[in-house]
Amino acid sequence: MKHLFEQNTHQILPFNKFMVRLIKYYIFSSLLIAFSLAIDTIGYNYFAHILWIDSFYNASLILTGMGPVDEMPLDSPKLFASFYALFSGIAFLSTVAVIFAPIANRLLHILNINQDEN
């Protein structure tokens, strides 16, 4: 079974390789955020018929948990915004988890090594 990170029986990853891993995870997280913003921007433009910049503005605010800015006069934009808000909550938390996973693993690995030395 292949593991994503080094196991506690392995030596800790050198700092330069850790930084490469961290950058890869950050890029993946950024792509997930960009994909989420694109879905909502296109959706707002299509369903609510608002300008692209306003669609992006609403998408950004929903993704960060602040909520939409523009009123939704029809049911279809309201439904879209509701489902996107549910999706974005999961996507945002997943993105944070992906960014912090290598950091948490390294910290736990260091703490385990220090415990083994005592």
N, C-alpha and C positions, 0 to 999 in steps of 0.2 A: 504494500500500500504506500503510495507516494503522499508525502505530507507537504503542505504549503510552506510551512516554516520548519526551522531546525528543531529537533527534539531536545529535551532537557539533558539528554546524555551526550549530545553533540556540543562542540565548541561554539561559542557565540560568533555570529557572523561579523566579519570585519566591517568597520564603519563605512568604508566606501561602497561595499556591496549592499549594506543596509540602506544607504542613501539611494542607490539605484532601485532597490525594492520599493522604498518609500515613494519615489518619483513614479514608478509604474502604477502603484496603487492610487496615487493622486491623479494621474492621467485617466485611469479607469473611472474614478469618481467624478472627474470633470466631464467626461463623456456622458456619464449617467445624468448629470445635472443638465448638460446641454440638450440631451435627448428629451428630458422631461420638459424643459423650457420650450423646445421646439413643438412638442405635442400640444402644449397649452396655447402657445402663441397662434399656431395654425387653427386650433379649435375655437379660440375666441374670435379670430377673424372670420371663420366660416359660420359659426353658430350665432354670434352676437353682432356680426357685421360692424365691428369697430376697427379703427385704423391699426396698422401693424405695430406702431410704437406703443399704442395704448394696450394692444393685446399682449405685447412683451411685458409691459409694466404690470398688468394684472397677473400674468404668469409668474413673474418674479415675486410678487407679493404673496400669491397663494403658495408658492413653493417654500417660502420662508415662514409660512404660518401666519402672516398678517392679514390675509383675506383680500378679496377683490376690491377694486376701487370703483369701477363703473357699475351702475344699476343694470340688472338684467331684466328687460321688459317682458321677455317671452319665456315659456317653460323650457324650451330646448337649451338655451344658454345656461339657465339655472341648473338643469340636470347635468350638463357637461361640467360646469364649475363644481358641482357637488361631487361628482365622481372623480374629477381631477384632484380636488382637495384631499379625498381619501387616498388616492394614488400618491400624491406628492408627500403626504405625511410619511408613508412607508418608504418612498424613494429617498427623502431627505435623511431619515434615520439610517437607512441602509448605506447611504453615502458616507455619513459620519462614521459608521462602523467600519466601512472599508478603509477609510483614511487612518483610523486609529488602531486597526488590527495589528499592523507590523510594529507599531510603537508599544502597544500593550504586550505583545509577544516578547519583544526585546527586554522590556522592563521585567516581566516575569522570569525570563531566562536569566537575567543578571541577578535577580533576587535569589533564584534557585542555586546559581553558582556560588553566590556568597554564603548561602546556607550550608552547602556541601563543604565549604572550606573550614567551617567552624568545628 
